[in-house]
């Protein structure tokens, strides 16, 4: 073939559709705008998101940031072809992390990479991100959508993001005030949240041979529906406490479970003693343990086991904290205490 007969290459021909990207931006505008709060400047489409925080209520404001993704829970969303909740997970993993330091989430930005940019799919994913932002009170002020053919398959995508929040310097919660005798208060999780899914998929889909539509008597839904339950966002439950009480420490229970995450807020010479009988472990964890023949130690070091956030509270305030939570419909419970010992968790 003569060189003159060859068709010219185009970006669209290489798998990247700029027009589809523009259509996606139009479809997500309402979702993004629904998250706006005071401080947001401009709209989507700029090179950067603008936010003017009101710092007049702070003497020494400190910005707190966090970033995370969703991990292989994405595979479950793609298996189910349901994409409107995975964005809640992405936001939750970030805002819960900065919440433990006492920060108020201000704004969030996402990064979405796809094998093929389908505007309706992007709109569905971003709708979940926007819902997560609304639940946590932060604004979605920008993001990036990358079409990456040849890197991701046409039906594959990955999502990550980061949040920026603010806290008064004197009110940063870092665990330094935790003392022997302080009480551990657990807030329930909504299920697996976004951790341990590589093990979960291996146990349920490979070892047991289940699929997303399998119904188990222990669960009130299909396997897929259980695995796709969104990560709980704890901002509405915890922020009101920060205005009334002196929480000494908080731990977001993610990958590593209580075993690995709770010691992160303790000092040397402090041990967390946790009573696993203090709360009811959700059925999904019992199913995974039985099918995978997993030890209790492995379960506690991998999953949240039904407790997604732990608060460290003084004995003098714990009753009031529990009463406040109960009044707002929260099912919190005492799960242990801080004692002297190795910087670790001991279960009883």
N, C-alpha and C positions, 0 to 999 in steps of 0.2 A: 504493500500500500504506500502510495506517495505521501510524503509528510503533509502536503497540502490537503489531503483527504481525511486526515485524522481530526476527530472531534475535539474541540478545545476542552480542557479540564475546567471544572467549576467546583466551588466549595460544597455546593449541594450534591454534586455528583460524587464527592468524596465522603458523603454521609453527614455533613453538617448543614442544617437548614436554618439560615438566618431568619427567614420569614416566619418559620415555626416558632422561633425564639421570641420574635416580636408579638406573635399572637398569644403566646404564653403570658407575656408581661401584661397584656390587656386583660386576660382572664383572671389574673391574680390580684388586680388592683383593689377590688372591693374587700377581699380577704385581708390584704395588707393594711388598708385604711381602717379596718374595723379594730385594729390593735392600737391605733394612735392614742397617745396620752399627752398631757402637757409637756412641752419640751421638744417635740418633734418639729423639725424644720424641713420644708420642702416635701417632695413626694418621691416615689420610686422612679428610677430611670437615670439618676445621676451617677457619678463615678464613686461617690461615697455617701453614706448616710449621715445626716446632720442631726444632732441632738443637743439642746441647750438646757442642762439640768438646773433646777432651782437650788442653788447652794446657800441661800440666805438662812435656811433653817439649820445649817451645820456650822459649828465652830471650826472643826478641822475635818473636812470631808475626805474620805479615802475611797478611791475607786477599787472595786473588786471585780475580777474577770474570771471566767471559766469557759472551757471548751470541751466538747465531747461529741460522740456519734451515737449510733444505735446498735452497732455490731451486727451479728448474724440474725438478729430478729428481723432484719430486712428481708431475709430469705422467706420467712413465713408470710410476710405481707405480699411478696411477689408470688408465692405459691397460691395464696388465696385471691390474688388480684384485687386486693382491698388496700387502698393507699391513703385513706383519709385520717388515720390515727397515728401513723408512724412518726409524723411531725410532732405530735404531742410528746412522744418519747424523746425526740431530739432536744426539745426545749426543756423538758423535765430534768434530763440528766445534767444540764448546765445550771438551771436556776436553783435546783436543790443543793448543788455543790456550793454555790456562793451564799445561799441562805444560812448554812451552818456557821458562817462567820458573822452573821447578823446583817448581811447586806440586803438592801431593797433592790430587786432587779429593775433596771432602767430600760435597756434596749437589747435587742437580739438581732443577729445576722446569720443567715444560713448559707451553706454551700451544697448544691445539688448537682451531682454528676450522673449523666445518663448515657446509655448506649445509643438510644434514639430519642430525640426530643419530641414528645407528643404533647401538645399544649394542654389537652384535657387531663393527662396524667400529672403534669406539673401543677395544674390548678388544684387537683385533688390532694397532692402532697402538701402544697402550701396552705391549703385550707386547714390541715392538721397542725401545721406550724403556727398559724394564726390563732387557732383554738388554744394551743399551749401558751401562747403569749397572753391571750386574754385571761386565762386561768391564773397566770402568775403576775399579771398587772404590768408587763413590760411591752414595749413597742417593737414591732418588726419594722426596722427602718432600712433594710437593704439585704442584699444577698447576691449570690452568683449561681447561674445555671450553666453548666458546661456539657456540651454534647460531645461524646468521646467514642465514636465508632471504632471498632477494632480493639478497644480496650475493655469496654463493657459490651455484653450482648445486647441486642435491641430491647429486650424486656427487663434488663437489669439496671439498677441505679444504686447510688450510695448517697447518704446524707450526713452532714455534720454541721456544727454551728458553734457560735460563742455568744456569751452574754456579758454585759457590763452592768454592774450595780454600784451602789454607794452605801457607805456606813460611816457613822461618826467615829473618829479615831478612838475616843475613850470608851466606845461601846462595841469595839471589835471583840468577838467571841473566839478565843483561841485556846481555851482549856487551862490557862495558867491559874485560874482561881478554883479549880476543882480540888476538893479535899476528901479525905477519908470520911466515909459516912454519907456522902452525897448519893442521891437516888437516881436510878436509871428509869426513865419513862419511855416506853415504846409506842410509836404511832404505827398503825397497821399499814401494810402494803396492799396494793390492788392485785397482787399475784407475783409473777416472775419479774415484773418490771423490764429491764433491758439487759440482764446479765445471765450468763451461763447457757446461752442458747446453742452454742456448739455442742455442749454435753447433752442438752435437752433434745436436740434434733437427732443426735446419735442414739439416744436411749429410746425415744418414741418412734421415730421413723425408720431407723435401721434395725435396732435390736428387737423392738416389739412389732414392727411392720405396720404401725398405724399410719393413717394419712390424715389430712386436715379435716376430713369429714367424719372421722371416727367419733362415735359417741361412747363415752365411758360412764358407767353407773355412778362413779365417784364425782363426776363433773356435771354441772347443770347446763352444759353447752358442748359444742364439738371441740376436738383437740385444737383445731385452728383458731377458733374463737377464744379459747382459753389462753393460748400462747400470744395472741395479738392484743390482749387487754392492755390499754395504755399505762405507762408508768405514772404513778400518782405524783402530782405536784403539791408540795407541802407548804407553799408560800401562804395560802389563805389560812391554814391551820396555825402556823407558827408566828407569822408577823404580828398578830395581835398580842401574843404572849410577850414579845420583845418590848412592847410599850408599857407593860404592867409589871413584869417580873425580871429577875436577874438570872437568866439562864447561864449556866457556867460553861456548858459545852454542848455541841451537837455533832452527830455523826450520820452522814448519809450512807445508808447500807446498800452498797452496789456490789460489783465484782469483788469477791473475797469474803462476802457476808459479814456478819457481826464480828467474826473471828479476826479479820484483818482490818476492818474499818474503825471499830470502836477504840482500839489502842492508839489510833492516830491523834486523839484528843487528850490522851492521858500523859502525865509526867512520869519520869523514872521513879520507881518505887510505888506506883499505883497499879492496882489490878481491878478489872471489872468482873464481878461475879454475877453471872446471868442465870436465871432460873427459866429453863425452857418450858416448864409446865405452866408458866404464867399467862401464856396466850395460846390460842388454838391455831395450830399450823394448818394453812389452807390445803385442801385435798390434792391440788396439783403437785405439791412437793412430796406428798406421800406416794403418789403414783410414780413419780420419777425415781424415788428411792427404791421402790419395790422392783420396778422393771429393770433398772440399771444395777441392782444389787449394790447400791452405794452405802458406804458407812455413814453413820451419823456425823462423824468428823468431816468427811468429804462434803456432805450436804451443807453443814454449817459454814464451811470455808468457801463455798461456791455460791450459795443462794441466800436471799434475804430471809427465807423461811417464814415470811409473813410479817416481818417488822422492817419497814422501809426507812424509818428515821428514829434515832435515839436522842433523847434530851437528857442532859445531866443537870439535876435540880437539887437545891439544898433541901434538907429535911424540913426546914421551917416553911418553905414555899410549896412543897410538893402537893399538899392537899388543895391549895388554892389553884395551882396550875391544872390539876386534874379536874377540878370543879369547873374552871373556865372552859376547858376543852369539852367537857361533857355538855355544858350549857349550849355550846355551838355545834353539838351533834357529833363530836369526835369520840371515837372508841379507843382512847388511850389507856394504858395500864402500866403498873410498876413491874419491871422485868428484872430488877437486880439492884446492886449497889456498888459503890467504889470502896475497895479495901486496900490495905497495904499488901505489897507483893510485887511480883514481876510485872512489867508493863505488857500485859496480855489479857486475854479473856479466859476465865475459868467457868465452865458450865456445871450446873448442879441439877 
